[in-house]
Amino acid sequence: MIVAMLIWLLMLVLTITVLVLVIRALLRMNHEPTLSIGVEQFGGDARFSVDGPVSVARHRVLIALFAGAAVLIVGVIINAVLSQSMYLVAAMTPGLAACAVMIVVSMPLPDVPVRPGSGVRVASLQSREPWTYARRYVLIQPLLAAGLLIAYLCFTMATASPDDFGLMRSISLSNQNGEMIASSGPYPGAYYAVPLIVVTLILTGATCLALWRIAHVPSSPDPRYAKEDKIWRVLLTRFVVFLSSGAMLAYAVGVLEVAGIATVRVGTNNGSLSPAYADDVYPTLGNAQIIMGGVVAVIACAYLIMACVCVARLWTAPNGRARR
């Protein structure tokens, strides 16, 4: 029991440390002058062209958001129909919706048309990579969230027990003779953890693919689109990073809350014992997970709000006439 308590506390300390680092990184990123995007970068012209790269990015983002919303709606419907799944579909839906968005963003983008009489065409020889449009400590955040979530899910798998149906979605407490004296569920054992790990890995891969596509899609040879080209790449890079991280943290909140509630119940024998039961640390550890779930929920909301802000900034400057 002491070893289990130390492992739980180590996981909580690691989670708090990572969250603090993430918050500091976000605050620092928002004050980076080299990555601040505003209409002032256009000089005297504060208008996006109606046929330029920003317009192409707008249409792609709208299609991606519609695809993500469709997956969310379908997931909610399937979860309501398959009530016997014990909310497994609901747990996977945020990650699957984010995957749909990333896949649409990763699809080839149409070329920006070159207006007649555009003059000399130019092509930059500078290599474009995802870290050209966002700091590395920003790009690594989806990987960090995925790694931490997978590590936690592996731990919950190791501490889970089979329920009455033989599925690993329960947590139990045994006495010194090995006899089970309490059991509680649902708990994120292998029944939940394995599908969520698969979704997390797919989402991580789709995020990397989307970032690669944003950085390497050919730019317009028209030099008058150069500033717009940089703006849409920076905004979509941020959007992909924030949405991916926010989606992972969103279903991480569910995992923490479900695990915490089940841990409290098993430690109090489904409420028949006092939470201050001296011989059991499970209520304390369960409440710690519930509190941590609330903290992660705030961080997830911050990520999702920033993703929405990045999308909105594609429309912050009014449309101008096509550049001629």
Disulfide bonds with the S-S distance in Angstrom:
none
